[in-house]
Amino acid sequence: MAWFLVDLGAETVETVANVDVFVDVPDGSSWALTMACADEVRRAAVRRGRDGGPG
Protein backbone atom coordinates (compact mmCIF):
# COMPACT_ATOMS: atom_id res chain seq x y z
CA MET A 1 0.00 0.00 0.00
CA ALA A 2 1.29 3.49 -0.81
CA TRP A 3 0.35 6.70 0.96
CA PHE A 4 0.85 9.89 -1.06
CA LEU A 5 1.05 13.03 1.09
CA VAL A 6 -0.18 16.13 -0.70
CA ASP A 7 -1.68 19.19 0.98
CA LEU A 8 -4.93 19.39 -1.00
CA GLY A 9 -5.84 22.62 0.79
CA ALA A 10 -2.75 24.42 -0.49
CA GLU A 11 -1.57 22.54 -3.58
CA THR A 12 -3.13 21.78 -6.93
CA VAL A 13 -2.00 19.68 -9.87
CA GLU A 14 -0.61 22.90 -11.37
CA THR A 15 1.37 23.96 -8.27
CA VAL A 16 2.65 20.78 -6.65
CA ALA A 17 6.45 20.41 -7.01
CA ASN A 18 7.01 17.14 -5.19
CA VAL A 19 5.12 14.47 -3.27
CA ASP A 20 6.19 12.47 -0.21
CA VAL A 21 5.25 8.79 -0.42
CA PHE A 22 5.24 6.12 2.28
CA VAL A 23 5.01 2.51 1.09
CA ASP A 24 4.03 -0.45 3.30
CA VAL A 25 5.25 -3.69 1.71
CA PRO A 26 3.43 -7.00 2.38
CA ASP A 27 6.60 -8.47 3.95
CA GLY A 28 6.27 -5.91 6.77
CA SER A 29 8.99 -3.54 5.59
CA SER A 30 8.28 0.06 4.69
CA TRP A 31 9.88 2.67 2.47
CA ALA A 32 9.70 6.46 2.26
CA LEU A 33 10.54 8.54 -0.79
CA THR A 34 10.00 11.91 -2.36
CA MET A 35 8.93 12.14 -5.98
CA ALA A 36 9.84 15.42 -7.69
CA CYS A 37 8.57 16.80 -10.98
CA ALA A 38 11.08 17.61 -13.74
CA ASP A 39 10.78 21.38 -13.13
CA GLU A 40 11.63 20.94 -9.44
CA VAL A 41 14.70 18.85 -10.32
CA ARG A 42 15.76 21.58 -12.76
CA ARG A 43 15.36 24.29 -10.10
CA ALA A 44 17.40 22.24 -7.61
CA ALA A 45 20.16 21.75 -10.20
CA VAL A 46 20.29 25.49 -10.85
CA ARG A 47 20.47 26.24 -7.10
CA ARG A 48 23.21 23.64 -6.67
CA GLY A 49 25.23 25.11 -9.56
CA ARG A 50 24.82 28.64 -8.24
CA ASP A 51 25.47 27.89 -4.56
CA GLY A 52 27.84 24.94 -4.95
CA GLY A 53 25.93 22.93 -2.34
CA PRO A 54 23.00 20.54 -2.09
CA GLY A 55 19.94 21.59 -4.07
Contacts in CASP RR format, 6 or more apart in sequence:
PFRMAT RR
TARGET T0000
AUTHOR 0000-0000-0000
METHOD contacts of the structure
MODEL  1
MAWFLVDLGAETVETVANVDVFVDVPDGSSWALTMACADEVRRAAVRRGR
DGGPG
1 23 0 8 1.000
1 24 0 8 1.000
2 21 0 8 1.000
2 22 0 8 1.000
2 23 0 8 1.000
2 24 0 8 1.000
3 21 0 8 1.000
3 22 0 8 1.000
3 23 0 8 1.000
3 24 0 8 1.000
4 19 0 8 1.000
4 20 0 8 1.000
4 21 0 8 1.000
5 19 0 8 1.000
5 20 0 8 1.000
5 21 0 8 1.000
5 22 0 8 1.000
6 16 0 8 1.000
6 19 0 8 1.000
16 37 0 8 1.000
17 36 0 8 1.000
17 37 0 8 1.000
17 39 0 8 1.000
17 40 0 8 1.000
17 43 0 8 1.000
18 34 0 8 1.000
18 35 0 8 1.000
18 36 0 8 1.000
18 37 0 8 1.000
18 40 0 8 1.000
19 34 0 8 1.000
19 35 0 8 1.000
20 32 0 8 1.000
20 33 0 8 1.000
20 34 0 8 1.000
21 32 0 8 1.000
21 33 0 8 1.000
21 34 0 8 1.000
21 35 0 8 1.000
22 30 0 8 1.000
22 31 0 8 1.000
22 32 0 8 1.000
23 30 0 8 1.000
23 31 0 8 1.000
23 32 0 8 1.000
23 33 0 8 1.000
24 30 0 8 1.000
25 31 0 8 1.000
36 44 0 8 1.000
44 55 0 8 1.000
45 55 0 8 1.000
47 55 0 8 1.000
48 54 0 8 1.000
48 55 0 8 1.000
END
